[in-house]
Amino acid sequence: MTNEPILFAVTEDEAGLRLDTLVTAHLPGVSRNRVQKWIDAGRVRVDGQSRKARFSVSAGQQVEVLP
């Protein structure tokens, strides 16, 4: 995995998912535990803001992951 940011938008089908579940689904091969650590460290942002793992995403939001 590179250190370049990973960017994606939340789709209508993904709306309502927890942030950790959403990011894990977009990053095959990365464990949910690792994603939760990234979230806790502020390395996952939704619309430019750090959020908690249990944050419920909405369609159209932009997610940025800094692995």
Secondary structure, 3 states (H helix, E strand, C coil): CCCCCEEEECCCCCCCCEHHHHHHHHCCCCCHHHHHHHHHCCCEEECCEECCCCCECCCCCEEEECC
